[in-house]
Amino acid sequence: EHGGFPLRQPLFPPETIMASGFESERVLAARKEDKRRQREALLQQAKANYEKDERRKELKRLRGEDTWMLNDVNERLEEMKKEHTVTKKKHSKKHKREKKKKTKREKTDDSPDTSSGSSEEWVEAPVAQSSSTEQAWKAKKEES
């Protein structure tokens, strides 16, 4: 004991701390090399684990463990899906829409009120039949 107080132990060993605060190049190089080796070992371990998992998955796939249904059941379901898509194509919505449009057109054509309000219909007539330009483009329904 020194003056009634016990001697304290240093927190760090004296070889790691130098008086000037700098570390020797040898210590820095050793520390870097140690970190590099640890990283390399960790990388090798991760790579080995990955390859092991991939091999295990491939073996399961080859044994058929990745499918949870029997092959017969799976094939039957796929056939049913194909049949279902074929029936859907037969009853498309476009076909129904076209029918509705046709009925509307027929109703508008049969209606007695036309936009012009006259009994004349504009029809293109051949030029050789009539000499006057007015009669060439305009023909009455009764004549045609």
Sequence and secondary structure as in RCSB ss.txt:
>XXXX:A:sequence
EHGGFPLRQPLFPPETIMASGFESERVLAARKEDKRRQREALLQQAKANYEKDERRKELKRLRGEDTWMLNDVNE
RLEEMKKEHTVTKKKHSKKHKREKKKKTKREKTDDSPDTSSGSSEEWVEAPVAQSSSTEQAWKAKKEES
>XXXX:A:secstr
 BTTB     SS TTT  TTS   HHHHHHHHHHHHHHHHHHHHHHHHHHHHHHHHHHHHHHHTTT  S HHHHH
HHHHHHHHHHHHHHHT HHHHHHHHHHHHHHHHHH S  SS SSEEE    TTT SSHHHHHEEETTT 
